[in-house]
Amino acid sequence: MKYKYIISFVLFMMGTAFAFGQAKKPTLMVVPSDAWCKEHHFEQAFDNQGTTEMIPDYKAAVSSNKELNAVISKINLLMADRGFPLKDLQQNVKSINNLSAEDRLIRSKTSGASITESPLDRLRRTAKADIILEIDWTVNTVGPKSSITYNLRALDAYSNKQVAGAEGTGKGSFSAELPVLLEEAVQDHMDAFVERLQAHFDDLLTNGREVVLDMRVFDTSAVDFEKEFNGYELNEVIDNWLSENCVNHRFSKSDATETMILYEQVRIPLYKSNGMAQDTYGFARELARFMGAAPYNIPVKTINRGLGRCLLIFGEK
């Protein structure tokens, strides 16, 4: 009997170790920082609903800067050695070029309006990375020795909040190869960096991904957020639905009137019940289907505003 207990214990420990080994890892993508792109003149103008914004031009950067590609490859290897899957920036840029050509042909069936989406949002949507790693660096030369000063930031792709970071200057080296200098500079901080990444992803698994939902009504709509259904105002109906469908009932109603509601820190599950990844638009569409059914029968137009934000307009499509 004693041996049976020992064998059972060993099998349990092996199963536990296997479960931890199979723990889900966040997917990552390395990109140059905004400051690096500006310094090296890799920017493009983007018309954001009438306002011109300068945003990084990743296509030009990866197509013409060999140092950037070498740095991205080195970080990809360092992260892969620690068990973290990465999406390649250059390959995703190529995919976006094909999608952009298709998007230019899409028009609204009612107004003829075209799609408005920033190239950065399109990149993140296409890559489906959980975390964006932004890298910036400067090579220092003193006599025959070179070193690198770097800043590596991990940003949640949905909330744009920084979840981990590492920075510093490596020791002087006689090697002038940039990947070697980078590895020497970051190696002392990399383990702590990836631990913070995993801790953030574990929090997402437990508490859900943080997104924002904007809600409006058309000016011609017969419904507003104070309209009552079985004694409950529409805004209360939405509150109840979010409470039932958000992870641990977590969301924050930041502002609300009869014609608008702003929900922030809406914690949505990372995965649907069928195991597929859940995103903001998919979660918003679930709410839209609920509102479109009896007894509410309210059509809801859903509009993507980037990975972590969605606009829902009640009353018409």
SVG drawing of the C-alpha trace seen along z (x, -y; Angstrom):
<svg xmlns="http://www.w3.org/2000/svg" viewBox="-43 -68 83 70">
<polyline fill="none" stroke="black" stroke-width="0.4" points="0.0,0.0 2.9,-2.3 4.3,-1.9 0.9,-2.7 0.8,-6.0 4.3,-6.8 3.4,-6.0 0.2,-8.1 2.2,-11.0 4.8,-10.8 2.2,-10.7 0.4,-13.7 3.6,-15.7 4.4,-14.7 0.9,-15.8 1.2,-19.1 4.6,-19.8 3.1,-19.0 0.2,-21.4 2.6,-24.2 4.7,-23.4 1.6,-23.7 0.5,-27.0 -0.6,-29.5 2.0,-32.1 1.2,-35.6 2.0,-36.2 4.4,-39.0 5.5,-41.2 8.6,-43.5 8.4,-46.9 10.7,-50.0 9.6,-52.7 7.8,-55.9 10.9,-57.9 13.2,-55.7 11.0,-55.9 10.8,-59.7 14.6,-60.0 15.2,-57.9 12.4,-59.5 10.2,-56.5 6.8,-58.2 3.7,-58.6 0.8,-61.0 -2.6,-59.5 -5.9,-61.3 -7.8,-60.5 -11.3,-61.8 -10.0,-65.2 -7.0,-65.4 -3.6,-64.6 -1.4,-62.5 2.1,-61.3 2.5,-57.6 5.4,-55.1 6.0,-53.7 6.9,-50.2 6.9,-49.1 9.6,-51.6 11.6,-50.8 11.8,-47.0 12.3,-47.4 15.3,-49.6 17.0,-49.5 19.2,-46.4 20.0,-47.3 16.3,-47.3 15.8,-43.8 18.9,-42.6 17.7,-43.9 14.2,-42.4 15.7,-39.1 17.9,-39.1 15.0,-39.9 12.9,-37.3 15.6,-34.7 16.0,-35.8 12.2,-35.6 11.9,-32.3 14.6,-30.8 12.4,-31.6 9.3,-29.9 7.4,-33.0 6.0,-32.8 6.6,-35.9 4.9,-37.3 7.3,-38.7 6.8,-42.4 8.1,-42.1 5.7,-39.3 2.7,-41.0 3.5,-44.2 3.3,-42.1 -0.1,-40.7 -1.4,-44.2 -0.5,-45.4 -2.8,-42.8 -5.6,-43.6 -5.3,-47.3 -6.0,-46.8 -9.2,-44.9 -10.3,-47.5 -10.1,-50.3 -12.9,-48.5 -15.3,-48.3 -18.1,-50.8 -21.1,-51.3 -24.3,-49.9 -26.3,-53.0 -24.0,-56.0 -21.1,-54.8 -18.6,-55.6 -15.3,-53.9 -13.5,-52.2 -11.4,-54.3 -8.7,-52.4 -5.2,-53.5 -2.3,-51.5 -1.2,-50.8 -4.6,-49.4 -4.6,-47.3 -1.2,-45.9 -2.2,-44.9 -5.5,-43.4 -3.7,-41.4 -0.9,-40.2 -3.3,-39.3 -0.4,-39.8 -1.3,-40.1 1.7,-42.3 3.7,-44.7 7.4,-45.0 8.7,-48.5 12.5,-48.8 14.7,-51.9 18.5,-51.9 21.6,-54.0 25.1,-52.7 27.9,-54.4 31.5,-54.4 34.4,-55.2 37.8,-54.5 37.9,-50.9 35.0,-49.8 31.3,-50.0 28.2,-49.6 24.5,-50.0 21.9,-51.9 18.4,-50.4 14.8,-50.9 12.5,-47.9 8.8,-48.4 6.0,-45.8 2.6,-47.3 -0.8,-45.6 -2.0,-45.6 -5.6,-46.3 -5.3,-48.9 -1.9,-50.4 -0.8,-50.2 2.8,-49.4 3.0,-46.1 6.8,-45.5 10.0,-47.3 13.8,-47.0 16.4,-49.6 20.1,-50.2 23.5,-50.4 25.7,-47.3 29.3,-47.0 31.8,-48.1 32.8,-45.5 35.4,-45.3 32.7,-43.8 30.9,-46.2 28.1,-43.9 24.8,-45.4 23.0,-42.0 26.0,-41.0 25.9,-44.4 22.2,-44.2 22.4,-40.7 25.1,-41.7 23.1,-44.7 19.8,-43.0 20.8,-39.6 20.9,-40.6 17.3,-42.0 15.6,-39.6 14.5,-37.0 12.8,-39.5 11.3,-41.1 9.6,-37.9 8.4,-37.1 6.5,-40.4 5.1,-39.6 3.8,-36.2 2.4,-37.7 0.4,-40.2 -0.8,-37.5 -1.8,-35.3 -3.8,-38.3 -5.6,-38.5 -6.4,-34.8 -7.8,-35.3 -9.4,-38.7 -10.0,-39.2 -8.8,-41.6 -9.4,-45.3 -11.3,-47.1 -13.6,-50.2 -17.2,-50.3 -18.7,-53.5 -22.4,-53.6 -24.5,-56.2 -27.9,-56.6 -28.6,-58.1 -30.4,-61.5 -33.3,-60.0 -33.6,-56.9 -36.8,-56.3 -34.8,-54.8 -32.5,-56.3 -30.8,-54.9 -33.6,-55.9 -36.3,-54.0 -37.9,-51.5 -38.3,-47.7 -40.3,-45.8 -39.5,-48.5 -35.7,-48.7 -34.1,-51.6 -32.1,-50.5 -28.9,-51.5 -29.7,-49.2 -30.4,-46.4 -26.9,-46.9 -25.4,-47.1 -26.9,-43.7 -25.8,-42.1 -22.2,-43.3 -22.3,-42.1 -23.3,-38.6 -20.8,-38.5 -17.7,-40.3 -15.0,-38.3 -15.7,-38.5 -18.5,-41.1 -15.8,-43.8 -16.5,-47.0 -16.7,-50.7 -19.4,-53.1 -17.4,-56.2 -20.1,-58.5 -23.7,-58.2 -26.6,-60.3 -29.8,-59.6 -27.9,-59.6 -24.4,-58.2 -22.7,-55.7 -19.0,-55.2 -17.8,-51.9 -14.1,-51.6 -12.1,-48.8 -14.5,-46.3 -12.9,-42.9 -13.7,-40.5 -12.6,-36.8 -9.5,-36.1 -11.2,-33.1 -14.7,-32.1 -16.4,-29.0 -15.3,-27.1 -11.6,-28.0 -11.3,-30.7 -9.7,-34.0 -12.1,-36.7 -11.7,-40.3 -13.5,-43.6 -15.6,-43.5 -16.7,-39.9 -17.8,-40.8 -19.7,-43.9 -21.4,-41.8 -22.7,-39.4 -24.3,-42.4 -25.7,-43.6 -27.3,-40.2 -28.8,-40.3 -30.3,-43.8 -31.6,-42.8 -33.7,-39.9 -37.0,-40.1 -38.2,-41.8 -35.9,-44.7 -35.7,-44.4 -33.2,-47.2 -30.8,-47.2 -27.3,-48.0 -24.5,-49.1 -21.0,-48.0 -17.9,-49.9 -14.3,-48.8 -12.2,-51.6 -9.0,-49.6 -8.2,-46.4 -9.4,-47.6 -12.3,-49.9 -15.7,-49.5 -18.5,-51.9 -22.1,-50.7 -24.9,-52.9 -28.4,-51.9 -31.6,-52.3 -30.5,-51.9 -27.8,-50.3"/>
</svg>
